[in-house]
Amino acid sequence: MRMIVRKAKGLSGRVKVPGDKSISHRALLLGAIAEGTTRIRGFLPAADCLATLACVRALGVEVERLSETELIVQGRGLRGLREPEAVLDCVGSGTTMRLLAGILAGQPFYSVLTGNEQLRRRPMGRIAEPLRRMGAIVLGRDDGRLPPLTILGGDLHGIQYSLPVASAQVKSAILLAGLYADGPTVIHEPGPARDHTERMLAAMGANIQYPISNIKLHSSKLSSLDIVVPGDISSAAYFIAAACLVPGSGVVIEGVGVNPTRTGFLDALGEMGADIVMENQREVSGEPVADVVVRAAELRGVEVRGDRVPRMIDEFPILAVVATQAQGDTVVRDAAELRVKESDRIAAIEAELRKLGACIEERADGFVVEGPTSLRGTVVDSHGDHRLAMSLAIAGLIAEGETTIVGAECIADSFPGFEEILTALAG
């Protein structure tokens, strides 16, 4: 699929973005192993989350879809899952594979996790190693580092584990396995990573303490919960960026999750001089939520590194687009993790923004963007990466002429309806 984007004269309106992808995954997985009925409203019906839904059903969990975004999950308890009859297909979702591996490590049966070509290239050694230390058998290609993963779970024991890099997916896999472990599971974080798993576990009654950088979990049963999924801040980021960049814009994105482990992009934009205000702040199902009000503003370059990186790990492609219009250099460091996402996001964003005329230089662990630069519409490639595709669409709003994005169908992995909302805002 090709998406064609033309230069916009100004964005305006109030919109809502789909439910948070990270929370949708976790609501399904934790609901599946809780006792009782979990109701999920605001579920994201995107390809990645639907992969988790299919895997949960294959493990014997009954899930009723009342609508596209409302689900009823009949939890089977920690030990009520059944051995799947076939390989579990995670499609392109790394979150599905990594978090589900943690749950399967505690099951006394055989299972295999696989996915599409992109997912089979993504490193899984970072979860396989701690799960093996806990007592599970985890096999894979390249000495167990690449999918498909074969898991034979069973009796687990708690471990103390220091994460080499801050990673919510690795942390979550270990915590989910820790629900089945004999003895406490303790995780030391080198920096802040999104804490949706910890919040949801606590809300479901798990015996967990999660002060900064030191998380402790004891084996626990989970109780069912009514969960309202807030709007995904990673999806909202594209419209926030667009409103910052297109002169004369004023946009309100309603009901966005503003968990502080996810707001690094907002912090970076604030340092760049963006006009962003959070209104109607409240808490929904244990997660902080707000309406985000954005107006166009003059921007300046910024440096992003260290602890801020995991707090905006999904927003670096759109940050690069914003940086093309900021005064001075924007420098990203300590973000080598971007090279093992759906694409090598460092190489891909450099290649595609250069086609549009940007001054961007790839670094081993990030990039440098020199701005401001006038962009020119041309044909660009999504590299099969939904976040790159949406970032290039926003670049098209400020580029002269037409920008054609090849492979735009991948946007459905995380944001069905993206093009419709963008069109409505741009008039």
C-alpha positions in Angstrom: 0.0 0.0 0.0 1.2 3.5 -0.8 0.2 6.5 1.2 0.4 10.0 -0.4 0.8 13.0 1.8 0.8 16.6 0.8 2.0 19.8 2.6 -0.5 21.0 5.2 -1.5 24.6 5.9 -2.5 24.0 9.5 -3.9 21.2 11.7 -6.9 21.8 14.0 -9.4 19.7 16.0 -9.9 17.4 18.9 -9.1 13.8 18.4 -8.7 10.5 20.3 -6.0 8.0 19.5 -6.5 4.2 19.9 -5.8 2.4 23.1 -2.3 1.9 24.4 -0.6 -1.0 22.7 1.6 -2.0 25.7 -1.3 -1.9 28.1 -3.6 -3.9 25.7 -1.0 -6.7 25.5 -0.7 -6.9 29.2 -4.4 -6.7 29.9 -4.9 -9.8 27.7 -2.0 -11.8 29.1 -2.6 -11.0 32.8 -6.4 -11.4 32.4 -5.7 -14.9 30.9 -3.8 -16.1 34.0 -6.0 -14.2 36.6 -8.9 -15.9 38.5 -12.3 -14.7 37.3 -13.5 -12.5 34.5 -11.5 -9.5 33.3 -13.2 -6.8 31.2 -11.0 -4.7 28.9 -12.3 -1.5 27.4 -10.3 0.6 24.9 -8.4 -2.5 23.6 -6.2 -1.7 20.6 -7.4 -3.9 17.7 -4.1 -3.7 15.8 -2.2 -6.5 14.3 0.3 -6.9 17.2 -2.4 -7.1 19.9 -4.5 -9.4 17.8 -1.5 -11.7 17.7 -1.5 -11.8 21.5 -5.3 -12.5 21.4 -4.8 -15.5 19.0 -2.0 -16.9 21.2 -4.1 -16.6 24.4 -7.0 -18.4 22.8 -4.7 -21.1 21.5 -3.7 -21.7 25.2 -7.3 -22.5 26.1 -8.5 -19.0 27.3 -12.0 -18.0 26.3 -12.1 -14.4 25.1 -15.4 -12.8 24.0 -15.2 -9.7 21.8 -18.2 -7.5 22.6 -16.8 -5.0 20.0 -13.6 -4.1 18.3 -12.3 -2.5 21.5 -14.1 -4.3 24.3 -13.2 -7.8 25.4 -14.3 -10.2 28.1 -11.5 -12.6 29.2 -12.4 -15.7 31.2 -9.2 -16.1 33.3 -7.9 -19.7 33.9 -5.6 -18.9 36.8 -1.9 -19.2 36.9 -1.9 -23.0 36.2 -5.0 -23.4 34.0 -3.5 -22.9 30.6 -3.4 -25.9 28.3 -0.7 -27.1 26.0 -1.2 -25.6 22.5 -1.9 -28.0 19.7 0.2 -26.0 17.2 3.0 -23.5 17.1 2.1 -20.1 18.6 2.4 -17.4 15.9 3.3 -14.0 17.3 3.3 -12.5 13.8 5.4 -9.4 14.1 5.0 -8.6 17.8 8.1 -8.7 19.9 6.0 -7.8 23.0 3.8 -10.9 22.4 6.8 -13.2 22.1 8.8 -11.9 25.0 6.0 -11.5 27.6 4.3 -14.8 26.6 7.7 -16.6 27.0 7.7 -15.5 30.6 4.3 -17.0 31.2 5.1 -20.2 29.3 8.3 -20.7 31.3 6.1 -21.5 34.3 3.8 -24.0 32.5 4.5 -27.8 32.7 4.2 -28.3 29.0 5.9 -27.9 25.6 5.3 -24.8 23.4 6.9 -23.1 20.4 6.8 -19.4 19.7 7.5 -18.1 16.2 6.6 -15.1 14.0 7.2 -13.5 10.7 10.6 -12.9 9.0 11.1 -9.6 10.8 10.4 -11.1 14.3 12.6 -14.1 13.6 15.5 -11.7 13.2 15.0 -10.0 16.6 17.2 -11.0 19.5 15.6 -13.2 22.2 18.7 -14.1 24.1 18.0 -11.3 26.6 14.9 -13.1 27.8 16.1 -16.7 27.2 19.1 -16.3 29.5 17.2 -15.2 32.7 14.4 -17.7 32.1 17.0 -20.5 31.9 18.5 -19.3 35.1 15.0 -19.6 36.7 14.8 -23.2 35.6 13.0 -23.2 32.2 14.3 -24.9 29.1 14.4 -22.3 26.3 15.9 -23.3 22.9 16.2 -21.3 19.8 18.3 -20.7 16.7 21.8 -19.2 16.9 22.5 -20.8 20.3 19.1 -19.9 21.6 19.2 -16.3 20.7 16.8 -16.1 17.8 13.2 -17.4 17.2 11.5 -19.7 16.9 11.7 -20.4 20.6 11.0 -23.8 22.1 10.0 -23.6 25.8 9.5 -26.4 28.2 8.5 -24.9 31.5 7.9 -26.2 34.9 9.3 -25.7 38.4 10.9 -22.3 38.6 12.9 -20.6 41.3 13.3 -16.9 41.9 16.5 -15.1 40.9 18.2 -11.8 41.4 18.8 -10.3 38.0 20.4 -7.1 36.9 19.2 -5.9 33.5 22.1 -5.1 31.2 19.9 -2.3 29.6 16.6 -0.9 30.7 13.9 -2.9 28.9 10.3 -3.2 29.8 9.8 -6.4 27.7 12.7 -8.2 29.3 11.7 -7.0 32.8 8.1 -8.1 32.2 9.1 -11.6 30.9 11.1 -12.2 34.2 8.3 -10.8 36.4 5.6 -13.0 34.7 7.8 -16.1 35.2 8.3 -14.9 38.8 4.6 -15.4 39.4 5.4 -19.2 39.2 8.7 -19.2 41.0 9.6 -20.7 44.4 11.1 -17.7 46.3 11.3 -14.0 45.4 12.3 -12.6 42.1 14.3 -9.4 42.3 15.1 -7.2 39.3 17.6 -4.4 39.3 17.1 -1.8 36.6 19.9 0.4 35.2 17.4 3.1 34.4 13.6 3.7 34.1 11.6 1.6 31.6 7.9 1.6 31.3 6.2 0.1 34.3 2.8 -1.0 33.0 3.4 -4.6 34.1 4.2 -3.6 37.6 1.2 -1.4 37.9 -1.2 -4.0 36.5 0.3 -6.8 38.7 -0.2 -4.7 41.8 -3.8 -3.8 40.8 -4.5 -7.5 40.4 -3.2 -8.3 43.9 0.3 -9.5 43.2 2.8 -9.3 46.0 5.1 -6.8 44.3 7.2 -3.8 45.4 8.7 -1.6 42.7 10.6 1.3 43.9 12.9 2.9 41.4 15.6 0.5 40.0 14.7 -2.3 42.5 11.7 -4.6 41.9 10.7 -7.5 44.1 8.0 -10.0 43.3 6.7 -13.1 45.2 4.7 -15.9 43.7 1.2 -14.6 43.6 -2.3 -15.4 42.4 -4.0 -12.7 40.4 -7.5 -11.4 40.7 -9.6 -10.3 37.7 -10.0 -6.6 37.0 -12.0 -4.1 34.9 -9.4 -2.3 32.8 -9.9 0.9 30.8 -7.0 1.3 28.4 -5.9 4.9 27.9 -4.9 6.4 24.5 -1.5 5.4 23.4 1.1 8.2 23.9 3.3 6.6 21.2 0.4 7.0 18.7 -0.4 10.5 20.0 3.2 11.5 19.4 2.7 11.8 15.7 -0.1 14.3 16.0 1.8 16.2 18.8 4.8 16.5 16.5 2.6 17.5 13.5 0.9 20.3 15.5 4.4 21.5 16.7 5.7 21.7 13.1 2.8 22.9 10.9 2.4 26.7 11.3 -1.0 27.8 12.6 -1.8 24.5 14.2 -3.8 23.8 17.3 -4.7 20.3 18.3 -6.1 18.5 21.4 -5.6 14.8 21.8 -8.0 13.5 24.4 -7.5 10.8 27.0 -3.8 10.1 26.5 -1.8 7.9 28.9 0.9 10.0 30.4 2.7 7.4 32.6 6.0 9.1 33.5 8.0 6.1 32.2 6.5 7.0 28.7 6.7 10.8 28.6 10.4 11.3 27.5 9.2 12.6 24.1 7.1 15.3 25.8 10.0 16.3 28.0 12.3 16.5 24.9 9.8 18.6 23.0 9.5 20.9 26.1 13.2 21.5 26.1 13.0 22.3 22.3 10.5 25.0 23.1 7.2 23.3 22.1 3.9 24.7 23.3 2.3 21.7 25.0 -0.1 21.8 28.0 -1.6 18.8 29.8 -5.2 19.4 30.9 -7.8 17.4 32.8 -5.2 15.2 34.4 -6.7 12.1 36.2 -6.0 8.4 36.9 -7.8 5.6 35.0 -7.3 2.0 35.9 -4.1 2.8 37.8 -2.6 4.8 34.9 -2.2 8.6 34.7 -4.2 10.2 31.8 -4.5 13.7 30.4 -5.8 15.7 27.4 -2.7 17.0 25.5 -3.1 20.5 24.0 -0.5 21.4 21.4 0.1 24.5 19.3 2.8 25.3 16.7 6.0 26.8 18.0 9.6 27.7 17.1 11.9 24.9 18.1 15.5 24.5 18.9 17.8 21.5 18.9 18.2 19.3 22.0 20.4 16.4 23.2 18.8 13.1 24.3 20.8 10.5 26.1 21.0 8.3 29.2 17.9 7.7 31.3 15.6 9.5 28.9 16.2 7.0 26.1 14.0 4.1 27.4 11.3 6.6 28.3 10.8 7.5 24.6 12.3 4.5 22.8 9.4 4.3 20.3 9.5 8.0 19.5 13.0 8.5 18.0 11.9 8.3 14.4 9.3 11.1 14.9 11.9 13.0 17.0 14.2 12.9 14.0 11.5 14.5 11.9 10.9 17.2 14.4 14.6 17.9 14.6 14.8 18.7 10.9 12.8 21.9 11.6 14.6 22.9 14.9 17.3 25.5 15.1 20.7 23.9 15.6 21.7 20.3 16.1 19.7 17.6 17.8 21.9 14.8 19.1 20.7 11.3 20.1 23.1 9.0 22.1 22.8 5.8 24.1 20.0 4.5 21.8 21.7 1.4 20.1 18.5 -0.5 21.0 16.9 1.2 18.0 18.9 -1.1 15.7 17.0 -4.2 16.8 13.4 -3.0 16.5 11.1 -3.8 13.6 13.8 -2.3 11.4 17.3 -0.9 12.1 15.6 2.4 13.0 18.8 4.4 13.1 19.9 3.4 9.6 16.3 3.5 8.2 15.4 7.0 9.5 18.7 8.4 8.2 18.2 6.8 4.7 14.6 8.0 4.3 15.0 11.5 5.7 18.0 12.1 3.5 15.8 11.3 0.5 13.5 14.2 1.7 16.5 16.6 2.0 17.3 16.4 5.7 20.8 16.8 7.1 21.1 13.7 9.3 24.1 11.7 10.2 24.0 8.1 11.6 26.0 7.2 14.7 26.5 3.8 16.2 24.1 4.5 19.1 22.0 7.3 17.6 22.1 10.1 15.1 22.6 13.9 14.7 20.2 16.1 12.8 21.1 19.6 11.7 18.2 22.0 11.3 16.2 23.8 10.1 16.1 22.2 6.7 13.5 22.5 3.9 12.1 19.1 3.0 11.1 18.1 -0.5 8.5 15.4 -1.2 9.6 12.2 -2.9 9.1 8.5 -2.7 10.2 6.9 0.6 10.1 3.4 2.1 8.6 2.3 5.4 11.1 -0.7 5.7 8.0 -2.6 7.0 8.2 -0.5 10.2 5.0 1.1 11.4 6.7 3.8 13.4 9.0 4.8 10.5 6.0 4.9 8.2 4.0 7.2 10.4 7.0 9.5 11.0 7.5 9.8 7.3 3.8 10.7 6.9 4.3 13.6 9.3 7.4 14.7 7.4 5.2 14.8 4.3 3.0 17.5 6.0 5.9 19.9 6.0 7.6 18.9 2.7 7.1 20.7 -0.5 5.1 18.7 -3.1 4.0 15.1 -2.6 5.5 12.5 -0.3 4.7 8.9 -1.2 5.3 6.2 1.5 5.7 2.7 0.1 4.7 -0.1 2.4 2.3 1.9 4.5 0.2 -1.1 5.3 2.5 -1.8 8.2 0.9 1.1 10.1 -2.0 -1.3 11.0 0.5 -3.1 13.3 -0.1 -0.4 15.9 -2.5 2.3 14.6 -5.5 1.3 12.6 -7.2 4.6 11.5 -4.0 6.7 11.5 -4.6 8.0 8.0 -8.2 9.0 8.7 -7.3 11.0 11.8 -4.4 12.7 10.0 -6.7 13.6 7.1 -9.4 15.0 9.5 -6.8 17.2 11.3 -5.3 18.5 8.1 -8.7 19.2 6.6 
